[in-house]
Amino acid sequence: MNKMLAHCPICHRSLYVRELECQSCHTSIRGEFELDTAKVMDDEISHFIKVFIHAEGNIKRVEKILNCSYPKVKNLLKKAQAHLGLKEQEIEDSDRSKAKKDEILDLLESGEISADEAIKRLHEK
């Protein structure tokens, strides 16, 4: 079976699927279906993600496994994030939100604020 392409090899625009077919009963479904780009990635990014997970996110280990520099690893990481649709701002916002929640829970645990105040603060934007 061929590897699915996400972009046209001629003009490099996004591809879509027109027909799906069951390998068992040969039922066909026709229409226009978007590709899940998280499942269709180039070999370099796919390999990097596997190595990154194997190295448990340790960039020094990734450098050693791939025999490349820190800037190369960071560049591959940014490419993987972009491919998976993860924007730096979304990640930073998520980290800030978690830090804010942790801070509120610490205040509650230490008795500096009441449960009602903690709930109120957790619901604030």
N, C-alpha and C positions, 0 to 999 in steps of 0.2 A: 504494500500500500504506500502511496506517495505521501510525503509530508505536506501538510496544508500550508499554503501561502497566505500571507495577510495583505501583501501589496503586489500590484501588477509588475511583472518583471520588465515591462517596456516603459510605462509612464510613471511607475511607482505610486500610483494612487491606491486608495484602499479597495480591497476586493469584498464582494458579498457573495453569499451562497444562494443559488436559485433552486436547488433540489436536494432533498435529503432522502436516503433510501435505507431501509432496514436490510442488513446482510442476511438475516434469517428468512423472513417471509417476502422480501422484495417490495414491501409497501413503499410507495414514493409520496413525498409531501413536497409540493411546489410552492414557491413564494420567494420573497426576498428576505433573507436572514442575515443579521449582522454576525460577524465573526467575534468570538471571545478572544480578544487580543492577548489576554493573560495566558491563553493556551497556545498561541501562535507567536513564537518569539525566535529571533535568530539564534544560531548555535552558540555564539560568543556569550550572549546574555544568559541563555539557558545553562551553559557550563558554569558561568560565574555564580549564578544563584545556587547551584548545587554545591560548588566549592565553598561559598560563603556559609551555607547552612552546615556543611561538614565541619568547617572551621569554627562553628558556633559564633559567627559574627566577629571573630578576632581578626582584625585587619592584618596584623603581623603574620599570622598563620596563613592568611589568604595570599599575602605577598610571597611567602616562601613556597606555597603549593603552586602558584601560577608563575613563580620566578619573575616577578615584575615589581615595579616601584609603587610606593604609597600613592602618588598622584594617579597612576593607572588604575589602582583599586578603587579610589574615590570616584574616578570618572566612570568606571563600570557600575559602581553602586548607584550613581546618579542616573545612568542609562536604564538600569533595572527598575529604579523607582519610577522613572518617567514611563517606562513600558507598562508597568503595573498600575499606572494612573495615580500614583502617590505623589502629591505635591508637598514640597517642603513646608509650606505655610500650614497645610492641614495637619502635618505631623507636629509642628511647633505648637499649634493651637491645642492639639490633643495633649501634648506634654504639659502645657501651661494649665490646662483644665485639670489634669490629674494632680499636679502640684498644688493647685488651689484646694481641691478636695482633701488631699492629704493634710494640708495646713489646717483646714477647718476641723477635720477629725482629730488632729492632735490637740487643738484648743478644747474640743469637747472632752477628750480623754483626760486632759489635765484639769478639767473643771473650770476653765477660764470662761467658757460660754455654756449656756444651757442647751438642751436638746432642741428646743423650739428655735433658738437663735441659730444653731447649726443647720437646721432644716431651711430656715429662711435664707441663710448665706449660700447654701448649696443650690437653691433655686434661682439665685440672682445670676444675671448674665455677666 
